[in-house]
């Protein structure tokens, strides 16, 4: 059976090495005539701390700060995609058109990646495994392992080469 891949979920941590994994997502999207949804998960702030900060700055200012952060993150993602597409222009036609949506949920990275996969009916998840030391492997590698273990769709886990 030939897989029908029309929706690819690309999970990123916005690191400089994340574009390596995006290259695989973009190439697969081009090959399968698929669209990419990008997900970047913001870890939730401790509720008590969030309440204290909101009380200190005021509810309206807090909401404005959260909105600014969301806009900043979306722009950063778009900028990284733009840079990648400019770099790969000769290899991946219409690179910019492959991205259908950018999602920035809050929560546990593995859970939110799995939730996004279900919500968009992804046919595949592409993500990098960025851990290069014990601490990074424990934090980021744990998310990758959880996604691979619990995903209902294939997961392409890209090991970013050491520099």
C-alpha positions as CSV (number, residue, x, y, z in Angstrom):
1,X,0.0,0.0,0.0
2,X,1.3,3.4,-1.0
3,X,0.9,6.0,1.8
4,X,-1.3,9.0,1.2
5,X,0.4,11.8,2.9
6,X,-1.5,15.1,2.6
7,X,-0.9,16.7,6.0
8,X,2.4,16.8,7.7
9,X,2.8,18.1,11.3
10,X,6.2,19.6,11.8
11,X,7.1,20.1,15.5
12,X,9.8,22.6,16.2
13,X,11.6,24.1,19.2
14,X,12.8,27.1,17.1
15,X,16.4,26.2,17.6
16,X,18.9,26.9,14.8
17,X,19.2,23.2,14.2
18,X,15.4,22.8,13.7
19,X,15.7,23.9,10.1
20,X,17.5,20.6,9.5
21,X,14.4,18.6,10.4
22,X,12.2,21.1,8.5
23,X,14.1,20.2,5.4
24,X,12.8,16.7,5.6
25,X,9.2,18.0,6.2
26,X,9.5,20.3,3.2
27,X,11.0,17.7,0.9
28,X,8.3,15.2,1.9
29,X,5.5,17.8,1.4
30,X,6.9,18.5,-2.1
31,X,7.2,14.8,-2.9
32,X,3.7,13.9,-1.7
33,X,2.0,17.2,-2.7
34,X,1.2,17.7,1.0
35,X,0.8,20.7,3.3
36,X,2.7,21.4,6.5
37,X,1.3,22.5,9.8
38,X,4.0,23.8,12.1
39,X,3.6,23.4,15.9
40,X,5.7,25.1,18.5
41,X,4.7,24.4,22.1
42,X,5.1,27.0,24.8
43,X,5.4,25.4,28.2
44,X,2.8,26.6,30.6
45,X,3.8,28.9,33.3
46,X,3.2,27.8,36.9
47,X,-0.4,29.0,37.7
48,X,0.6,30.6,41.0
49,X,3.4,32.6,39.3
50,X,1.2,33.6,36.4
51,X,-1.4,34.9,38.8
52,X,1.2,36.9,40.7
53,X,2.6,38.5,37.5
54,X,-0.9,39.3,36.3
55,X,-1.7,40.9,39.6
56,X,1.5,42.9,39.6
57,X,1.1,44.3,36.0
58,X,-2.7,44.3,35.8
59,X,-4.9,42.0,33.7
60,X,-5.0,44.2,30.6
61,X,-1.2,44.6,30.5
62,X,-0.8,40.9,31.1
63,X,-3.1,40.0,28.2
64,X,-1.2,42.5,26.0
65,X,2.1,40.9,27.0
66,X,0.9,37.4,26.2
67,X,-0.4,38.6,22.8
68,X,2.9,40.3,22.0
69,X,4.8,37.1,22.8
70,X,2.5,35.1,20.6
71,X,3.0,37.6,17.7
72,X,6.7,37.5,18.3
73,X,6.8,33.7,18.1
74,X,4.7,33.6,14.9
75,X,7.0,36.1,13.3
76,X,10.1,34.2,14.5
77,X,8.7,31.0,12.9
78,X,7.8,32.7,9.7
79,X,11.3,34.3,9.6
80,X,13.0,30.9,10.1
81,X,10.8,29.4,7.3
82,X,11.6,32.3,5.0
83,X,15.4,31.9,5.7
84,X,15.2,28.2,5.0
85,X,13.2,28.6,1.8
86,X,15.6,31.3,0.5
87,X,18.5,28.9,1.2
88,X,16.7,26.0,-0.5
89,X,15.1,27.9,-3.3
90,X,16.9,25.9,-6.0
91,X,16.0,22.5,-4.4
92,X,12.4,23.0,-3.2
93,X,10.1,24.9,-5.4
94,X,7.4,27.0,-3.8
95,X,8.8,26.2,-0.3
96,X,6.8,29.0,1.3
97,X,3.5,27.7,-0.1
98,X,4.0,24.3,1.7
99,X,3.1,25.8,5.1
100,X,-0.6,25.8,5.7
101,X,-0.8,26.8,9.4
102,X,1.3,27.8,12.4
103,X,0.1,26.6,15.8
104,X,1.5,27.8,19.2
105,X,-0.4,25.9,22.0
106,X,0.6,26.0,25.6
107,X,1.3,22.9,27.6
108,X,3.3,19.7,27.7
109,X,5.2,19.5,24.4
110,X,4.6,15.8,23.7
111,X,0.9,16.0,24.6
112,X,0.3,19.2,22.5
113,X,2.1,17.6,19.5
114,X,-0.1,14.6,19.7
115,X,-3.2,16.7,20.2
116,X,-2.3,18.8,17.2
117,X,-1.7,15.7,15.1
118,X,-5.2,14.5,15.9
119,X,-6.9,17.9,15.4
120,X,-5.5,18.4,11.9
121,X,-5.8,14.8,11.0
122,X,-2.0,14.6,10.2
123,X,-0.8,11.7,8.1
124,X,2.7,12.1,9.5
125,X,4.7,13.9,12.2
126,X,8.2,15.2,11.5
127,X,10.3,16.3,14.4
128,X,14.0,16.6,15.4
129,X,15.7,14.9,18.2
130,X,18.0,17.7,19.4
131,X,19.6,16.2,22.5
132,X,23.4,16.3,22.4
133,X,24.0,16.0,26.1
134,X,22.5,14.1,29.0
135,X,20.3,17.1,30.2
136,X,19.0,17.9,26.7
137,X,18.4,14.2,26.0
138,X,16.4,13.9,29.1
139,X,14.3,17.0,28.4
140,X,13.8,17.0,24.7
141,X,14.5,13.4,24.0
142,X,11.7,12.5,26.4
143,X,9.2,14.5,24.3
144,X,10.3,12.7,21.1
145,X,10.1,9.3,22.8
146,X,6.6,10.1,24.1
147,X,5.4,11.2,20.7
148,X,6.9,8.1,18.9
149,X,5.4,5.8,21.5
150,X,1.9,7.3,21.5
151,X,1.3,8.6,18.0
152,X,-1.4,7.0,15.9
153,X,0.5,8.1,12.7
154,X,4.0,7.5,11.6
155,X,6.7,9.8,13.1
156,X,9.8,10.7,11.3
157,X,12.4,11.5,14.0
158,X,15.4,13.4,12.6
159,X,18.6,13.1,14.5
160,X,20.4,16.4,14.0
161,X,24.1,15.7,13.2
162,X,26.6,16.9,15.7
163,X,28.5,19.9,14.5
